[in-house]
């Protein structure tokens, strides 16, 4: 591939990252009204509607061999978003994204048999330890928030594993099908916790629609375009910058200032992700 031909997909991938984090930042501003559960519900439901209209998943026949993987893919997708938004309600955006990256990093390393790749585990672990409120090294970071982000990372790992299995049969339709499953799981929880009146209010629906577009429809369209035009390794390395992008949006939009220790932790996790991507050729789908 000529260098010039990769400029556009790289630029679109960076735009996709910015869009995703802008959506997360907007979502956090709505937490005082409906909490993370309510915001997850609105985002998943509206995102599913957008994906259904765009991809029309009802036109395909679900392969019997992939039903189990598709169900687990949708379940991991819904729980992943729930864990991430709950973490976001307790810790800064940049830290939540950085910790959640432990999921795809684990998948990349566990699929390797070379000793060098375990160096990235050490590097990521060092970053995570800096975020734990041990001897105040983490600057008073909420431990529960860190644990929720780790839970989101674990779900992201399952999302990758089962998404690849289901995607082998259904391609891009897998995202829409998985989103429909996650809606069936998360929507009843949100309705029971927050109530339909609040979820359907203009103060929640309008920003919720913006979040659904910015964090689901728009970035995944751009990512799919970029992934088909640049090597998977390049894609993964560029996506490793997501925690830094998240931290910048947290600073600019949410006024979340991080300490030097927290920035160091993010840098270590990014370094581990870049190293794992560079040494292990593994596609790492992004969460929706």
C-alpha positions as CSV (number, residue, x, y, z in Angstrom):
1,X,0.0,0.0,0.0
2,X,1.3,3.4,-1.0
3,X,1.8,5.8,2.0
4,X,-0.5,8.4,0.4
5,X,-3.3,5.9,0.1
6,X,-3.3,5.3,3.9
7,X,-3.6,8.9,4.9
8,X,-7.4,9.1,4.5
9,X,-8.2,5.8,6.4
10,X,-5.8,6.8,9.2
11,X,-7.4,10.3,9.4
12,X,-10.9,8.7,9.5
13,X,-9.7,6.3,12.2
14,X,-8.5,9.2,14.4
15,X,-11.9,10.9,13.7
16,X,-13.7,7.7,14.8
17,X,-11.7,7.7,18.1
18,X,-12.6,11.3,18.7
19,X,-16.2,10.7,17.9
20,X,-16.4,7.7,20.3
21,X,-14.9,9.6,23.2
22,X,-17.0,12.7,22.5
23,X,-20.1,10.5,22.9
24,X,-18.7,9.1,26.1
25,X,-18.1,12.6,27.5
26,X,-21.7,13.6,26.6
27,X,-23.1,10.5,28.2
28,X,-21.3,11.3,31.5
29,X,-23.0,14.7,31.6
30,X,-26.4,13.0,31.6
31,X,-25.5,10.7,34.6
32,X,-27.0,13.1,37.1
33,X,-30.4,12.6,35.5
34,X,-30.6,8.9,34.9
35,X,-27.3,7.4,36.1
36,X,-25.1,5.1,34.1
37,X,-27.8,2.4,33.8
38,X,-30.3,4.8,32.3
39,X,-27.7,6.2,29.9
40,X,-26.6,2.7,28.8
41,X,-30.2,1.8,28.2
42,X,-30.9,4.9,26.0
43,X,-27.6,4.5,24.1
44,X,-28.1,0.8,23.4
45,X,-31.7,1.1,22.4
46,X,-31.2,4.1,20.1
47,X,-27.9,2.6,18.7
48,X,-29.7,-0.7,17.9
49,X,-32.4,1.2,16.0
50,X,-29.8,3.0,14.0
51,X,-27.9,-0.2,13.3
52,X,-31.1,-2.0,12.4
53,X,-32.1,0.7,9.9
54,X,-28.6,0.8,8.4
55,X,-27.7,-2.9,8.2
56,X,-31.3,-4.5,8.1
57,X,-30.2,-7.7,9.9
58,X,-33.7,-9.2,9.5
59,X,-32.7,-10.0,5.9
60,X,-30.2,-12.7,6.8
61,X,-30.7,-16.2,8.2
62,X,-28.9,-16.9,11.5
63,X,-26.6,-19.9,11.1
64,X,-27.5,-22.6,13.7
65,X,-23.8,-23.2,14.3
66,X,-23.2,-19.6,15.4
67,X,-26.3,-19.0,17.6
68,X,-24.4,-19.8,20.8
69,X,-21.5,-17.5,19.9
70,X,-24.0,-14.7,18.8
71,X,-25.9,-14.9,22.1
72,X,-22.7,-14.7,24.1
73,X,-21.5,-11.8,21.9
74,X,-24.6,-9.8,22.5
75,X,-24.5,-10.6,26.3
76,X,-20.8,-9.5,26.5
77,X,-21.6,-6.3,24.5
78,X,-24.4,-5.3,26.9
79,X,-22.6,-6.0,30.1
80,X,-19.4,-4.4,28.7
81,X,-21.2,-1.1,28.2
82,X,-22.9,-1.3,31.5
83,X,-19.6,-1.9,33.3
84,X,-17.9,0.9,31.3
85,X,-20.5,3.5,32.0
86,X,-20.6,2.5,35.7
87,X,-16.9,2.9,35.9
88,X,-17.2,6.3,34.1
89,X,-19.5,7.5,36.8
90,X,-16.7,6.9,39.3
91,X,-13.4,7.6,37.6
92,X,-12.2,9.9,34.8
93,X,-12.8,9.0,31.2
94,X,-9.2,8.5,30.3
95,X,-8.6,6.1,33.2
96,X,-11.7,4.1,32.4
97,X,-10.7,3.6,28.8
98,X,-7.1,2.8,29.7
99,X,-8.1,0.1,32.3
100,X,-10.7,-1.4,29.9
101,X,-7.9,-1.9,27.3
102,X,-6.7,-4.8,29.5
103,X,-9.4,-6.9,27.8
104,X,-8.1,-6.8,24.2
105,X,-4.5,-6.8,25.5
106,X,-5.2,-10.0,27.3
107,X,-6.7,-11.6,24.2
108,X,-3.6,-10.6,22.1
109,X,-1.1,-12.0,24.7
110,X,-3.0,-15.2,25.4
111,X,-3.0,-15.9,21.7
112,X,0.8,-15.7,21.7
113,X,3.4,-18.3,22.7
114,X,6.4,-16.0,22.7
115,X,8.1,-14.8,25.9
116,X,8.5,-11.2,24.6
117,X,4.7,-10.7,24.5
118,X,4.5,-11.3,28.3
119,X,6.6,-8.2,28.7
120,X,3.5,-6.3,27.7
121,X,1.6,-7.9,30.6
122,X,4.2,-6.6,33.0
123,X,4.0,-3.1,31.5
124,X,0.2,-3.0,31.6
125,X,0.2,-4.4,35.2
126,X,2.6,-1.7,36.2
127,X,0.2,0.9,34.8
128,X,-2.8,-0.7,36.6
129,X,-1.0,-0.8,39.9
130,X,-0.3,3.0,39.6
131,X,-4.1,3.5,39.4
132,X,-4.9,1.6,42.5
133,X,-5.3,3.6,45.7
134,X,-2.4,2.0,47.4
135,X,-0.4,4.4,49.5
136,X,-2.2,7.2,47.7
137,X,-0.2,6.5,44.5
138,X,-3.4,6.6,42.5
139,X,-4.4,10.0,43.8
140,X,-7.5,8.7,45.6
141,X,-8.9,6.9,42.5
142,X,-12.1,5.0,43.3
143,X,-11.2,1.3,43.5
144,X,-14.8,0.2,42.7
145,X,-14.6,2.3,39.5
146,X,-11.3,0.6,38.6
147,X,-12.9,-2.8,39.2
148,X,-15.9,-2.0,37.0
149,X,-13.5,-0.9,34.2
150,X,-11.6,-4.2,34.6
151,X,-15.0,-5.9,34.3
152,X,-15.6,-4.0,31.1
153,X,-12.2,-5.1,29.9
154,X,-13.1,-8.8,30.6
155,X,-16.3,-8.4,28.7
156,X,-14.4,-6.7,25.8
157,X,-12.2,-9.9,25.7
158,X,-15.3,-12.1,25.4
159,X,-16.8,-9.6,22.9
160,X,-13.7,-10.2,20.7
161,X,-13.7,-13.9,21.0
162,X,-17.4,-14.5,20.4
163,X,-17.6,-11.6,17.9
164,X,-15.0,-13.2,15.7
165,X,-16.8,-16.6,15.8
166,X,-20.2,-15.1,15.0
167,X,-18.8,-12.6,12.5
168,X,-17.3,-15.5,10.4
169,X,-20.9,-16.4,9.5
170,X,-22.7,-13.0,9.5
171,X,-20.1,-10.4,8.7
172,X,-21.0,-6.8,9.5
173,X,-24.5,-7.9,10.4
174,X,-23.1,-9.4,13.6
175,X,-22.9,-5.9,15.2
176,X,-26.6,-5.3,14.6
177,X,-27.6,-8.7,15.8
178,X,-25.5,-8.5,18.9
179,X,-26.8,-5.0,19.6
180,X,-30.4,-6.4,19.4
181,X,-29.5,-9.1,21.9
182,X,-27.9,-6.6,24.3
183,X,-31.0,-4.4,24.0
184,X,-33.2,-7.3,25.1
185,X,-30.9,-7.8,28.2
186,X,-30.2,-4.2,29.2
187,X,-33.5,-2.4,28.3
188,X,-35.6,-4.2,31.0
189,X,-33.0,-3.3,33.6
190,X,-33.0,0.3,32.7
191,X,-36.8,0.6,32.6
192,X,-37.1,-1.1,36.0
193,X,-34.3,1.0,37.5
194,X,-35.0,4.5,36.1
195,X,-38.5,4.3,34.7
196,X,-39.8,5.0,31.1
197,X,-40.9,8.5,31.9
198,X,-37.4,9.7,32.6
199,X,-35.8,7.7,29.9
200,X,-38.2,9.1,27.3
201,X,-37.8,12.8,28.5
202,X,-36.4,15.3,26.0
203,X,-33.5,16.1,28.4
204,X,-32.3,12.4,28.1
205,X,-33.4,11.4,24.6
206,X,-31.7,14.2,22.8
207,X,-28.2,13.7,24.3
208,X,-28.9,10.0,24.2
209,X,-29.4,10.2,20.4
210,X,-26.2,12.2,20.1
211,X,-24.3,9.5,22.1
212,X,-25.8,6.7,20.0
213,X,-24.6,8.4,16.8
214,X,-21.2,9.5,18.1
215,X,-20.4,6.3,20.0
216,X,-22.0,3.7,17.7
217,X,-23.1,4.5,14.2
218,X,-20.5,7.1,13.2
219,X,-17.3,5.6,14.6
220,X,-18.0,2.0,13.5
221,X,-18.7,3.1,9.9
222,X,-15.4,5.0,9.9
223,X,-13.6,2.1,11.5
224,X,-14.9,-0.4,9.1
225,X,-13.8,1.8,6.2
226,X,-10.3,2.2,7.7
227,X,-9.9,-1.5,8.6
228,X,-10.4,-2.6,5.0
229,X,-7.8,-0.2,3.8
230,X,-4.9,-0.4,6.2
231,X,-3.1,-3.5,7.7
232,X,-4.7,-4.9,10.9
233,X,-1.4,-4.3,12.8
234,X,-1.5,-0.6,11.8
235,X,-5.2,-0.4,12.8
236,X,-4.4,-2.0,16.2
237,X,-1.4,0.3,16.9
238,X,-3.4,3.4,16.1
239,X,-6.4,2.3,18.2
240,X,-3.9,1.9,21.1
241,X,-3.9,5.7,21.4
242,X,-7.6,5.6,22.4
243,X,-6.9,6.1,26.2
244,X,-4.9,9.2,25.5
245,X,-7.7,10.5,23.2
246,X,-10.2,9.8,26.0
247,X,-8.0,11.6,28.6
248,X,-7.9,14.6,26.4
249,X,-11.6,14.7,25.9
250,X,-12.1,14.2,29.6
251,X,-9.8,17.2,30.2
252,X,-11.3,19.5,27.6
253,X,-15.0,18.6,27.8
254,X,-15.4,17.3,31.4
255,X,-12.5,19.3,33.0
256,X,-11.1,16.0,34.5
257,X,-7.5,16.8,35.4
258,X,-5.2,13.8,35.8
259,X,-2.1,13.7,38.0
260,X,1.3,12.9,36.7
261,X,1.1,9.4,38.1
262,X,-2.2,8.8,36.3
263,X,-0.8,10.1,33.0
264,X,2.2,7.7,33.5
265,X,-0.2,4.8,34.1
266,X,-2.0,5.6,30.8
267,X,1.3,5.8,29.0
268,X,2.3,2.4,30.3
269,X,-1.0,0.8,29.2
270,X,-0.7,2.4,25.8
271,X,2.8,1.2,25.5
272,X,1.7,-2.3,26.4
273,X,-1.1,-2.2,23.9
274,X,1.2,-0.9,21.1
275,X,3.8,-3.5,21.9
276,X,1.3,-6.3,21.9
277,X,-0.2,-5.2,18.6
278,X,3.2,-4.8,17.0
279,X,4.3,-8.3,18.0
280,X,1.0,-10.2,17.8
281,X,-1.0,-10.0,14.6
282,X,-4.5,-10.1,16.0
283,X,-7.6,-8.1,15.0
284,X,-9.1,-6.4,18.0
285,X,-12.6,-5.2,17.3
286,X,-13.7,-2.1,19.1
287,X,-16.7,-2.1,21.5
288,X,-20.0,-0.6,20.4
